[in-house]
Amino acid sequence: MIYFLALIPATAMCVAGYFVLYLANRSTGAFQKLGKYLGFWAFTLAGLVVLGAIFAAAHGGRCGDMRAMHGMCPTHGMHEHMYERMHGGWPGESQPEATPPAPAGEPNPAAPPR
């Protein structure tokens, strides 16, 4: 839904491109040629903005493999940490042993003091 905001700058670029093309048709010489190039460039940029918004919407906010591999993705590892927290680790991973009970009458040296 937020990607519809890309239509605002794209529309502004189309209006600017149309205005530049209109002025270019009224001028002569080198200004006419430069105006046509600038007008078409504005339309091209507007199209790229729309294509970028479509690509971002299709991408769904997920980071690609290369960004995640290099640690540049803000959500990389979030789900893994949640899984470890909920399940106490990954399947097949060795869990730390519980503290063995101390013999009767002796303090447990592995237990932290209170």
Phi and psi in degrees as a GROMACS rama.xvg file:
@    title "Ramachandran Plot"
@    xaxis  label "Phi"
@    yaxis  label "Psi"
@TYPE xy
-67.334  -20.9133  ILE-2
-73.5784  -12.4836  TYR-3
-66.6127  -19.1537  PHE-4
-65.6623  -18.5883  LEU-5
-68.4324  -18.9547  ALA-6
-69.7984  -24.2634  LEU-7
-65.6153  -54.7925  ILE-8
-67.2204  -31.5376  PRO-9
-65.2519  -40.7474  ALA-10
-65.9541  -41.2878  THR-11
-62.4581  -39.7897  ALA-12
-68.0292  -36.2301  MET-13
-66.0066  -41.8096  CYS-14
-64.7065  -42.8566  VAL-15
-64.4066  -40.6637  ALA-16
-63.6772  -40.9185  GLY-17
-64.0427  -41.9694  TYR-18
-62.9003  -42.3605  PHE-19
-66.5724  -41.2311  VAL-20
-64.9251  -37.4024  LEU-21
-63.3312  -44.658  TYR-22
-68.7396  -32.7608  LEU-23
-67.9001  -35.5713  ALA-24
-68.9191  -25.4959  ASN-25
-86.1006  -15.054  ARG-26
-94.996  179.697  SER-27
-133.404  159.817  THR-28
74.1876  -137.944  GLY-29
-67.2941  -31.4448  ALA-30
-65.7219  -33.7677  PHE-31
-66.3304  -44.3832  GLN-32
-66.2359  -44.355  LYS-33
-63.5392  -40.3498  LEU-34
-63.7498  -39.3961  GLY-35
-64.5357  -42.6504  LYS-36
-62.7708  -44.1838  TYR-37
-65.2221  -38.8206  LEU-38
-63.5243  -46.782  GLY-39
-66.9626  -32.0739  PHE-40
-65.8689  -39.2949  TRP-41
-63.7046  -40.9182  ALA-42
-65.6147  -37.5681  PHE-43
-64.8924  -44.4634  THR-44
-64.4971  -38.0966  LEU-45
-62.9732  -41.1086  ALA-46
-64.8685  -38.1626  GLY-47
-67.0892  -35.5495  LEU-48
-63.1621  -44.3828  VAL-49
-65.648  -43.259  VAL-50
-63.6212  -38.8085  LEU-51
-63.8097  -38.7627  GLY-52
-67.2927  -39.2676  ALA-53
-64.8975  -43.033  ILE-54
-63.67  -42.1569  PHE-55
-65.5322  -38.1175  ALA-56
-67.6127  -39.5833  ALA-57
-70.7465  -29.7752  ALA-58
-71.9793  -26.5241  HIS-59
71.9393  20.4164  GLY-60
78.9058  4.59497  GLY-61
-84.5609  146.361  ARG-62
-85.6564  147.76  CYS-63
-73.276  172.192  GLY-64
-63.656  -39.4201  ASP-65
-67.6765  -40.6789  MET-66
-66.461  -40.96  ARG-67
-68.0724  -36.0214  ALA-68
-65.6965  -34.3328  MET-69
-94.6282  7.53034  HIS-70
76.4594  20.9878  GLY-71
-96.7287  -3.15727  MET-72
-91.6126  124.835  CYS-73
-67.069  -24.3368  PRO-74
-97.663  1.98463  THR-75
-64.5141  127.758  HIS-76
87.8229  -8.80919  GLY-77
-63.6072  -45.0954  MET-78
-70.9362  -33.7402  HIS-79
-64.7955  -42.1204  GLU-80
-65.7401  -36.3777  HIS-81
-65.1897  -41.8936  MET-82
-62.6475  -45.0164  TYR-83
-63.1161  -39.8499  GLU-84
-66.6187  -40.5089  ARG-85
-74.9059  -37.0635  MET-86
-108.914  0.440668  HIS-87
74.1737  22.5195  GLY-88
126.72  -176.945  GLY-89
-92.5633  153.682  TRP-90
-62.0689  138.445  PRO-91
83.7027  -4.59082  GLY-92
-86.2577  136.058  GLU-93
-71.3673  132.977  SER-94
-91.9057  148.691  GLN-95
-65.7636  141.936  PRO-96
-70.1205  146.794  GLU-97
-72.6943  157.867  ALA-98
-67.5043  124.837  THR-99
-67.6641  144.428  PRO-100
-68.2294  146.302  PRO-101
-80.7373  151.586  ALA-102
-59.2237  154.695  PRO-103
-61.7609  132.551  ALA-104
91.3599  -10.9643  GLY-105
-111.696  144.846  GLU-106
-71.2823  149.572  PRO-107
-83.6727  114.098  ASN-108
-70.528  -22.8083  PRO-109
-81.7672  -18.4351  ALA-110
-79.743  138.793  ALA-111
-71.0922  146.29  PRO-112
-69.4209  151.809  PRO-113
